[in-house]
Amino acid sequence: MSFSAFTERGIIRKVVIPFLLGLKFKATALVPLALALIALKTWKALTLALLSLVLSGAMVIFKFTKPKVVNYEVYHYPAAAPVIEHPAPTYEHHGWSRTMDAQSLAYRAHVPV
């Protein structure tokens, strides 16, 4: 065997095998934790779904078993405030409006041909 074969075998023994063992250890430690987390989330979702079904069923049962109460009371609204009459506004001509006709004002610059 040559020197390079010993070096390659030493690299495999000193670097690659510990690296692979570390990956195996991490995988064996983290995979059960991930599965437990997924199971916890699933349990929580199923519990909330069951709770919502029970509550909606209880509301339906309560609605159908509640006795009907017919109430024909007349509600008397309070009296309205008295209406105050105001005089209508008057518009007086003070002489400041235009005295020209709109048609002649619009076509003043037009010169017929």
KAZISUL-V839068 format. One record per backbone hydrogen bond with DSSP energy under -0.5 kcal/mol. CO is the residue of the C=O (numbers start at 1). NH is the residue of the N-H. Records with the same first field share a line. If there is no record, write none. Layout:
# KAZISUL-V839068
CO=NH ; NH
This chain:
# KAZISUL-V839068
2=6
3=7
4=8
5=9
6=10
7=11
8=12
9=13
10=14
11=15 ; 16
12=17
15=19
16=20
17=21
18=22
19=23
20=24
21=25
22=26
23=27
24=28
25=29
26=30
27=31
29=33
30=34
31=35
32=36
33=37
34=38
35=39
36=40
37=41
38=42
39=43
40=44
41=45
42=46
43=47
44=48
45=49
46=50
47=51
48=52
49=53
50=54
51=55
52=56
53=57
54=58
55=59
56=60
57=61
58=62
59=63
60=64
61=65
62=66
68=70
69=71
70=72
73=75
74=76
75=77
83=85
90=92
92=94
101=105
102=106
103=107
105=108
107=110
110=112
